């Protein structure tokens, strides 16, 4: 039995200010350098956690999607730092250009992911891994080849999300490692329901987070996370060329060994922006009750929502959120 009867939590539309949080502090590294060099640099601060064959979980996007992490950045990172790295993906749950392995392979070619092997992990089947301390699941279905890797790097384009409110490392892993039909179906739909998308709000956030927890528990200390705050539409990269226009300023690249601290820091940076800069993303997060991702990660012991933000551009000084959002240029200028 993989699913339990449970009651969703609440408060996914409520932002918790830093001063109201409790518990330990983790370290989150920051650079304003939105370039291949910046990505390589920030990786250097978390690379020691990754050993052996490294799975690089990346959202490779729908055909011609304008907002995905640039291919040349990823190519540079793999060539310089991750010679044993393999980009991993799974097929999509929704109908589109990636819902079968054949179509997914063609989309990878169109989007330029040809410089490195890409393992579509559910191409040949699935595997179940345990969910520890979950209230919705005891196990989750993932791509069959996930257990073949020694370490996991979540390389994430931070942005909005139609269902999740925002897509950070938690969404990249929880949805992105679940296989296209069984695992994603477990997260998105109630067994026996005709509607394959009947789950939303806090329950969706909790199911997605339990899927993430299963994956990072599997890899243990051999996990690391990078979020790229660039081209942040309210739409996920799943929407490709149909994504909503970007109206939020670019910020930089953040990295951590703590998934909660990293996603929380990115959300905090959005909330620290001027009203006109943050409005679209904040509205998306709150109306979808996406902030439940953060509180549930904390409840499950997946990390800290308090952190020290380290400015790697200025000798590793601790920086305030106000510094991270100072003098941001409107997108497109």
MONORGI-V327129 format. One record per residue. N is the residue number from 0. SS is DSSP state (hx for helix, st for strand, lp for the rest). PSI is psi in whole degrees, -180 to 180 (* if undefined). Layout:
n = <N;N>
ss = <SS;SS>
psi = <PSI;PSI>
This chain:
n = <0;1;2;3;4;5;6;7;8;9;10;11;12;13;14;15;16;17;18;19;20;21;22;23;24;25;26;27;28;29;30;31;32;33;34;35;36;37;38;39;40;41;42;43;44;45;46;47;48;49;50;51;52;53;54;55;56;57;58;59;60;61;62;63;64;65;66;67;68;69;70;71;72;73;74;75;76;77;78;79;80;81;82;83;84;85;86;87;88;89;90;91;92;93;94;95;96;97;98;99;100;101;102;103;104;105;106;107;108;109;110;111;112;113;114;115;116;117;118;119;120;121;122;123;124;125;126;127;128;129;130;131;132;133;134;135;136;137;138;139;140;141;142;143;144;145;146;147;148;149;150;151;152;153;154;155;156;157;158;159;160;161;162;163;164;165;166;167;168;169;170;171;172;173;174;175;176;177;178;179;180;181;182;183;184;185;186;187;188;189;190;191;192;193;194;195;196;197;198;199;200;201;202;203;204;205;206;207;208;209;210;211;212;213;214;215;216;217;218;219;220;221;222;223;224;225;226;227;228;229;230;231;232;233;234;235;236;237;238;239;240;241;242;243;244;245;246;247;248;249;250;251;252;253;254;255;256;257;258;259;260;261;262;263;264;265;266;267;268;269;270;271;272;273;274;275;276;277;278;279;280;281;282;283;284;285;286;287;288;289;290;291;292;293;294;295;296;297;298;299;300;301;302;303;304;305;306;307;308;309;310;311;312;313;314;315;316;317;318;319;320;321;322;323;324;325;326;327;328;329;330;331;332>
ss = <lp;lp;st;lp;lp;lp;lp;lp;lp;lp;lp;lp;lp;lp;lp;lp;lp;hx;hx;hx;lp;lp;lp;lp;st;st;st;st;st;st;st;lp;lp;lp;lp;hx;hx;hx;hx;hx;hx;hx;hx;lp;lp;lp;hx;hx;hx;lp;lp;lp;lp;st;st;st;st;st;lp;lp;lp;lp;lp;lp;lp;lp;lp;lp;lp;lp;hx;hx;hx;hx;hx;hx;hx;hx;hx;hx;hx;lp;lp;lp;st;st;st;st;st;lp;lp;lp;lp;lp;lp;lp;lp;lp;lp;lp;hx;hx;hx;hx;hx;hx;hx;hx;hx;hx;lp;lp;lp;lp;lp;lp;lp;st;st;st;lp;lp;lp;lp;lp;st;st;st;st;st;lp;lp;lp;lp;lp;lp;st;lp;st;st;st;st;st;lp;lp;hx;hx;hx;lp;lp;st;st;st;st;st;st;st;lp;st;st;st;lp;lp;lp;st;st;st;lp;hx;hx;hx;hx;hx;hx;lp;lp;lp;st;lp;lp;lp;hx;hx;hx;hx;hx;hx;hx;lp;lp;lp;lp;lp;lp;lp;lp;lp;lp;lp;lp;hx;hx;hx;hx;hx;hx;hx;hx;hx;hx;hx;hx;hx;hx;hx;hx;hx;hx;hx;lp;lp;lp;st;st;st;st;st;st;st;lp;lp;lp;lp;lp;lp;lp;hx;hx;hx;hx;hx;hx;lp;lp;lp;lp;lp;lp;lp;lp;lp;st;st;st;st;st;lp;lp;hx;hx;hx;hx;hx;hx;hx;hx;hx;hx;hx;hx;hx;hx;lp;lp;hx;hx;hx;hx;hx;hx;hx;hx;hx;hx;hx;hx;hx;lp;lp;lp;lp;hx;hx;hx;hx;hx;hx;hx;hx;lp;lp;lp;lp;lp;lp;st;st;st;st;st;st;lp;lp;lp;lp;lp;st;st;lp;lp;hx;hx;hx;hx;lp;lp;lp;lp;lp;lp;lp;lp;lp>
psi = <121;-11;141;160;132;169;128;154;-174;179;13;-9;10;124;131;112;154;-41;-14;2;155;167;-170;175;139;179;132;127;147;139;143;-10;92;84;173;-42;-39;-39;-44;-41;-49;-32;-35;-24;-16;5;-25;-17;-16;125;156;-138;115;124;124;101;113;138;108;-10;161;169;127;23;131;-12;-1;162;131;138;-39;-29;-47;-40;-45;-42;-46;-42;-39;-35;-19;61;-24;7;144;126;131;147;171;162;157;157;-39;158;135;-150;6;18;-7;156;-39;-49;-35;-42;-40;-40;-38;-41;-45;-39;2;16;64;-3;-4;152;142;118;107;99;-24;17;-34;18;-168;170;147;135;151;147;112;130;21;154;-14;-36;154;-18;161;146;126;174;142;-34;-2;-43;-4;-7;154;-27;163;127;118;109;102;134;110;130;-176;177;137;-42;-40;-8;-52;155;105;-151;-35;-47;-42;-40;-50;-43;-40;-22;-20;138;162;-27;-55;-56;-49;-34;-37;-34;-39;-20;151;131;134;-11;145;-32;115;-1;36;-9;132;-173;-148;-36;-42;-45;-40;-42;-45;-43;-36;-36;-44;-46;-40;-43;-47;-27;-37;-43;-15;-133;-9;49;147;159;136;131;127;113;80;143;54;82;162;-11;148;162;-12;-24;-7;-130;-10;2;147;149;147;125;2;135;149;149;-61;-161;135;151;152;165;3;111;-40;-46;-39;-51;-38;-43;-40;-43;-43;-39;-41;-47;-22;-8;168;153;-45;-23;-35;-15;-50;-48;-39;-43;-42;-45;-47;-39;-26;-3;35;-19;-10;-23;-45;-47;-33;-36;-41;-43;-35;2;31;-5;-168;143;8;147;164;125;116;122;100;-11;-14;64;30;28;148;131;156;156;-35;-31;-34;-27;11;133;37;139;136;144;135;-7;*>
